[in-house]
Amino acid sequence: RDMIEKAKKRGLIDLMPIGAITKGMKGGGITEMGEMSEAGCVAFSDDGLPVSSSDVMRAALEYSAFHGSFIINHSQDCSLCRNGHMNEGQMSMKLGIKGMPREQEEIMISRDMLLAKLTGGHIHIAHVSSAWSLKLIETAKKEGINITCEVCPHHFTFDESELENYDTNYKMSPPLRTKADVKAMRDGLKNGIIDIICTDHAPHHNDEKQREFDKAPFGILGLQTLIPLTLNLVRDGVINLNKMVELTSLNPAKLLKLNDRGVIAEGYLADITIVDPDFEYLYDDKLNKSKSQNSPLLGKTLKGAAIKTIKSGRLVYDFPNVVA
């Protein structure tokens, strides 16, 4: 409630908190989902910590469904992590970096889709990165299982070859995978298997990232670069502009049951982002709005940006300055 109230006073965005699935995010008993739902939580997740217990996940799906909500799980079977720091394969062998097999993601998605079938609960798969993950999700959807999924721009833009220079800004979880996986993500956006594009925005201090590869944390900035990277899909003919709006605005609104936004129409909330798809600019420290710098795109020329943002009919952002 306090977080939501602070955001309302600031008036720039609607802050919609996601509550923890388990107490202390330790994977044990589930939280008081009912009370958090009443306080304004829109979904439940342990963020980057997967719920390893199938029994706990079953209970979470049952209780969240009872309260009209859903579960977001970080799809990772930790028993297969093997202290890995990138995708397991020929590239990890070449670089001498311990890898994580893609099956750690696929196994967890398989489990969660079966538990969603058992309970009737809604499971949302965060940051899909593997071609086989999409095959599993497509199968689940065809079987009528209540499942949705999302992909991040870095997973449909970059592949594991970016790590050849050991740049820790390309180290993330799930890791960058193969060129074939990148193509699968793009195909999944084109054919409608993927519901949403989001960022998995994960800022880290330079002192954390500028370390040996195996000691640096996972994570990449994503909020400011979603638009130019997604517009690349439009330029490449993967999706059109209407589909981009659907993936980044309409579908998220539907997922969160926000019936008063997501489209520009009479009677809807005037939350509007005006995008210039042809605007070219240097994404540098002056334009970077994050307190962190862990993006491999810093210092590069990008094309396409949000130039104005209107919140509830009021201009709150005007590139490159915040108005309110």
KAZILIN-V301665 format. One record per residue. N is the residue number from 1. RES is the residue in one letter. PHI is phi in degrees with one decimal (none if undefined). Layout:
BEGIN
n->[N,N]
res->[RES,RES]
phi->[PHI,PHI]
END
This chain:
BEGIN
n->[1,2,3,4,5,6,7,8,9,10,11,12,13,14,15,16,17,18,19,20,21,22,23,24,25,26,27,28,29,30,31,32,33,34,35,36,37,38,39,40,41,42,43,44,45,46,47,48,49,50,51,52,53,54,55,56,57,58,59,60,61,62,63,64,65,66,67,68,69,70,71,72,73,74,75,76,77,78,79,80,81,82,83,84,85,86,87,88,89,90,91,92,93,94,95,96,97,98,99,100,101,102,103,104,105,106,107,108,109,110,111,112,113,114,115,116,117,118,119,120,121,122,123,124,125,126,127,128,129,130,131,132,133,134,135,136,137,138,139,140,141,142,143,144,145,146,147,148,149,150,151,152,153,154,155,156,157,158,159,160,161,162,163,164,165,166,167,168,169,170,171,172,173,174,175,176,177,178,179,180,181,182,183,184,185,186,187,188,189,190,191,192,193,194,195,196,197,198,199,200,201,202,203,204,205,206,207,208,209,210,211,212,213,214,215,216,217,218,219,220,221,222,223,224,225,226,227,228,229,230,231,232,233,234,235,236,237,238,239,240,241,242,243,244,245,246,247,248,249,250,251,252,253,254,255,256,257,258,259,260,261,262,263,264,265,266,267,268,269,270,271,272,273,274,275,276,277,278,279,280,281,282,283,284,285,286,287,288,289,290,291,292,293,294,295,296,297,298,299,300,301,302,303,304,305,306,307,308,309,310,311,312,313,314,315,316,317,318,319,320,321,322,323,324]
res->[R,D,M,I,E,K,A,K,K,R,G,L,I,D,L,M,P,I,G,A,I,T,K,G,M,K,G,G,G,I,T,E,M,G,E,M,S,E,A,G,C,V,A,F,S,D,D,G,L,P,V,S,S,S,D,V,M,R,A,A,L,E,Y,S,A,F,H,G,S,F,I,I,N,H,S,Q,D,C,S,L,C,R,N,G,H,M,N,E,G,Q,M,S,M,K,L,G,I,K,G,M,P,R,E,Q,E,E,I,M,I,S,R,D,M,L,L,A,K,L,T,G,G,H,I,H,I,A,H,V,S,S,A,W,S,L,K,L,I,E,T,A,K,K,E,G,I,N,I,T,C,E,V,C,P,H,H,F,T,F,D,E,S,E,L,E,N,Y,D,T,N,Y,K,M,S,P,P,L,R,T,K,A,D,V,K,A,M,R,D,G,L,K,N,G,I,I,D,I,I,C,T,D,H,A,P,H,H,N,D,E,K,Q,R,E,F,D,K,A,P,F,G,I,L,G,L,Q,T,L,I,P,L,T,L,N,L,V,R,D,G,V,I,N,L,N,K,M,V,E,L,T,S,L,N,P,A,K,L,L,K,L,N,D,R,G,V,I,A,E,G,Y,L,A,D,I,T,I,V,D,P,D,F,E,Y,L,Y,D,D,K,L,N,K,S,K,S,Q,N,S,P,L,L,G,K,T,L,K,G,A,A,I,K,T,I,K,S,G,R,L,V,Y,D,F,P,N,V,V,A]
phi->[none,-65.4,-61.6,-63.9,-65.2,-61.5,-66.1,-63.7,-65.8,-71.5,77.0,-93.1,-144.0,-94.0,-88.0,-121.2,-69.0,-106.1,-85.1,-68.3,-76.7,-116.1,-63.1,66.8,52.0,-102.4,84.6,-88.0,-67.9,-75.5,-79.4,-80.7,-64.4,-61.7,-65.0,-69.2,-63.2,-63.7,-81.7,122.3,-66.2,-99.8,-167.0,-134.4,-159.7,-97.9,57.7,-79.7,-105.4,-69.9,-84.3,-77.5,-77.4,-65.9,-67.6,-65.2,-64.9,-60.5,-62.2,-63.1,-66.0,-66.1,-70.5,-64.7,-63.6,-59.9,-96.0,70.7,-119.4,-152.5,-113.0,-114.0,-118.2,-77.4,-78.6,-155.1,-84.9,-62.9,-68.7,-104.7,-64.8,56.0,56.2,-80.1,-129.2,-157.8,-65.2,-79.2,168.2,-62.8,-66.6,-65.2,-65.3,-62.4,-85.4,71.9,-110.5,-61.2,-108.0,-114.9,-70.3,-60.9,-62.0,-62.8,-76.2,-68.1,-64.6,-67.9,-64.9,-59.1,-61.4,-68.0,-68.5,-70.3,-69.9,-66.1,-64.0,-65.6,-96.7,78.9,-74.9,-101.6,-109.1,-110.4,-90.2,-80.4,31.0,-64.3,-135.9,-111.6,-59.1,-68.3,-59.0,-67.2,-62.0,-64.7,-64.6,-62.2,-61.1,-61.2,-64.0,-63.8,-85.5,82.6,-73.2,-78.7,-136.7,-132.8,-153.2,-138.3,-135.6,-101.2,-54.9,-67.2,-85.1,-106.4,-117.9,-109.0,-125.4,-62.7,-64.8,-63.3,-86.2,-59.9,-95.4,58.9,-75.8,-69.3,-69.9,-97.0,-90.3,-150.6,-131.4,-66.0,-75.6,-61.6,-113.2,-85.0,-59.9,-64.8,-68.7,-60.7,-61.4,-62.8,-63.2,-66.3,-65.4,-64.7,-71.8,-70.5,-93.7,91.4,-66.4,-85.3,-90.1,-143.5,-107.0,-140.4,-103.9,52.0,-55.3,-137.0,-75.6,-141.2,-70.0,-56.0,-63.3,-78.1,-78.4,-86.6,-135.9,-55.9,-55.3,-74.9,-102.7,-74.7,-74.5,-76.4,140.4,-145.1,-66.9,-147.0,-60.4,-78.8,-106.0,-59.3,-65.3,-62.8,-70.2,-72.8,-63.5,-62.0,-64.3,-65.8,-63.9,-84.6,79.4,-72.2,-135.7,-105.5,-63.0,-62.8,-67.3,-60.9,-64.2,-61.9,-72.9,-105.3,-133.8,-63.7,-64.5,-59.5,-63.2,-65.1,-58.3,-90.6,58.1,-95.1,-78.6,-107.7,-154.8,109.1,-137.7,-98.2,-159.4,-60.6,91.7,-94.5,-63.3,-82.0,-102.0,-134.0,-109.4,-98.5,-112.5,-103.8,-71.5,-104.7,-73.7,-105.3,-158.5,-89.0,-81.8,-124.8,-61.2,-69.3,-89.2,-64.8,-89.4,-79.8,-74.8,-107.4,-130.6,-81.5,-132.2,-70.9,-89.8,-61.4,88.1,-110.9,-83.5,-113.9,-127.8,106.3,-155.8,-76.5,-99.0,-147.6,-128.2,-112.5,-115.9,52.3,83.1,-117.2,-69.6,-117.4,-145.2,-138.1,-53.2,-100.2,-113.1,-79.4,-77.7,-85.5]
END
